[in-house]
Amino acid sequence: MEVTVTINGSAVSADVEARTLLVHYIRDTAGLTGTNVGCDTSSCGACTVHLNGEAVKSCTVLAAQADGQEVTTIEGLAPSEDEMHPMQTAFMECHALQCGYCTPGMVMASVSLLDEIPNPTEAQVREGLEGNLCRCTGYHNIVKAVLTASGATEGVPA
């Protein structure tokens, strides 16, 4: 079936099998490999992207379901090639990554979280990101990065 998805502002069209997952469409058809495949069961969140502005695990969405929709991946998050999104900057400054495998999904989920709750508490960040797993257990600095990106001056873990 013919599918057209606008990914990071550019239309990407391809003839795909009906069972093609959005994560594979993004990686294989669009060639954007920043979105990772972690578990294929929606447990880890490494494949999190924004679909029409909402964070979704792209291993749970068929490419056909995204036909005609807008997708933003980690590659399209920054305002330009020369600058990073504030969440990406916070992750870097707070050392919120270790191996980096979960980072794209964590960043995308964190941006969505701040869209919903602009000034979250530490507990709200932890709850909001509970669907994203970090196998390196870097949660402390991930929470710190999200709180930093939110502009929080109190409650940021040391």
C-alpha positions as CSV (number, residue, x, y, z in Angstrom):
1,M,0.0,0.0,0.0
2,E,1.1,3.6,-0.7
3,V,1.9,5.5,2.4
4,T,2.9,9.2,2.7
5,V,4.1,10.5,6.1
6,T,5.4,14.0,6.7
7,I,8.6,13.3,8.7
8,N,10.4,16.3,10.2
9,G,8.6,18.6,7.7
10,S,9.3,16.5,4.5
11,A,6.9,14.2,2.8
12,V,8.1,10.6,2.6
13,S,6.2,8.3,0.3
14,A,6.6,4.6,-0.2
15,D,4.8,1.4,-1.2
16,V,5.0,-0.7,2.0
17,E,3.4,-3.9,3.3
18,A,0.4,-3.3,5.4
19,R,2.2,-4.8,8.5
20,T,5.1,-2.3,8.3
21,L,5.6,-0.6,11.6
22,L,6.2,3.1,11.8
23,V,9.6,2.6,13.4
24,H,10.7,0.6,10.4
25,Y,9.2,3.1,8.0
26,I,11.2,5.9,9.8
27,R,14.5,3.9,9.9
28,D,14.3,1.9,6.6
29,T,12.3,4.1,4.3
30,A,13.1,7.6,5.5
31,G,16.7,6.6,6.5
32,L,16.4,8.3,9.9
33,T,18.2,6.0,12.3
34,G,18.1,8.1,15.4
35,T,14.8,6.4,16.4
36,N,15.9,3.1,17.9
37,V,14.3,-0.3,18.0
38,G,14.7,-1.6,21.5
39,C,12.3,-4.3,22.4
40,D,9.6,-4.5,19.7
41,T,7.0,-4.9,22.4
42,S,6.4,-1.2,23.5
43,S,8.1,-1.8,26.8
44,C,11.2,0.3,26.5
45,G,10.3,3.5,24.7
46,A,13.5,3.7,22.7
47,C,11.4,4.2,19.6
48,T,9.4,7.2,20.9
49,V,8.5,9.9,18.3
50,H,5.9,12.6,18.1
51,L,2.9,11.8,15.9
52,N,0.9,14.9,15.4
53,G,2.6,16.4,18.4
54,E,1.9,13.5,20.8
55,A,4.6,11.1,22.0
56,V,4.0,7.6,20.7
57,K,6.0,4.4,20.7
58,S,6.5,3.9,17.0
59,C,6.8,0.2,17.3
60,T,3.1,0.1,18.2
61,V,1.9,2.2,15.2
62,L,1.6,0.8,11.7
63,A,3.0,3.0,9.0
64,A,-0.5,2.9,7.4
65,Q,-2.0,4.4,10.5
66,A,0.4,7.4,10.1
67,D,-0.5,7.9,6.5
68,G,-1.1,11.6,6.0
69,Q,0.1,12.4,9.5
70,E,3.0,14.5,10.8
71,V,5.9,12.8,12.6
72,T,8.8,14.4,14.4
73,T,11.8,12.3,15.2
74,I,14.9,13.1,17.2
75,E,16.6,14.4,14.0
76,G,13.8,16.9,13.5
77,L,13.6,18.2,17.1
78,A,16.3,20.9,17.0
79,P,15.4,24.2,15.4
80,S,18.4,24.0,13.0
81,E,21.5,21.9,12.3
82,D,23.6,24.4,14.2
83,E,21.7,24.4,17.5
84,M,20.1,21.8,19.7
85,H,16.6,21.7,21.2
86,P,16.6,22.9,24.9
87,M,15.9,19.4,26.0
88,Q,18.9,18.0,24.1
89,T,21.1,20.7,25.7
90,A,19.8,19.9,29.1
91,F,20.5,16.2,28.6
92,M,24.1,17.1,27.5
93,E,24.7,19.5,30.4
94,C,23.2,17.2,33.0
95,H,25.1,14.1,31.7
96,A,21.7,12.4,31.2
97,L,23.0,9.7,29.0
98,Q,25.4,6.8,29.3
99,C,25.3,4.3,26.5
100,G,22.9,6.7,24.6
101,Y,20.6,4.0,23.3
102,C,17.5,5.2,25.2
103,T,18.4,8.9,24.8
104,P,16.4,9.7,21.6
105,G,13.2,8.1,23.1
106,M,13.8,9.7,26.5
107,V,14.3,13.2,24.9
108,M,11.2,12.9,22.8
109,A,9.1,11.7,25.7
110,S,10.5,14.4,27.9
111,V,9.6,17.1,25.4
112,S,6.1,15.8,25.3
113,L,6.0,15.7,29.1
114,L,6.9,19.4,29.3
115,D,4.3,20.2,26.7
116,E,1.7,18.7,29.0
117,I,3.2,19.8,32.3
118,P,5.5,22.8,31.8
119,N,6.6,22.9,35.5
120,P,6.7,19.4,36.7
121,T,7.8,18.1,40.1
122,E,10.4,15.4,40.3
123,A,7.7,12.9,41.0
124,Q,5.7,14.0,37.9
125,V,8.9,13.6,35.8
126,R,9.5,10.1,37.1
127,E,5.9,9.1,36.6
128,G,5.7,10.8,33.1
129,L,8.8,8.9,31.9
130,E,8.0,5.5,33.5
131,G,7.2,4.1,30.0
132,N,10.8,4.7,28.9
133,L,13.6,2.4,30.2
134,C,17.3,3.2,30.6
135,R,19.2,0.0,30.9
136,C,22.2,1.9,32.3
137,T,20.0,3.2,35.1
138,G,20.7,6.8,34.4
139,Y,17.4,8.0,35.7
140,H,18.8,10.4,38.3
141,N,20.4,12.6,35.6
142,I,17.6,12.2,33.2
143,V,15.2,13.6,35.8
144,K,17.6,16.3,36.5
145,A,17.8,17.2,32.8
146,V,14.0,17.4,32.4
147,L,13.7,19.6,35.4
148,T,16.5,21.8,34.2
149,A,14.9,22.1,30.7
150,S,11.6,23.1,32.5
151,G,13.4,26.0,34.1
152,A,13.0,24.6,37.6
153,T,15.3,26.2,40.1
154,E,14.0,24.2,43.1
155,G,13.7,20.5,43.4
156,V,16.4,19.7,40.9
157,P,18.4,16.7,42.3
158,A,22.0,17.5,43.0
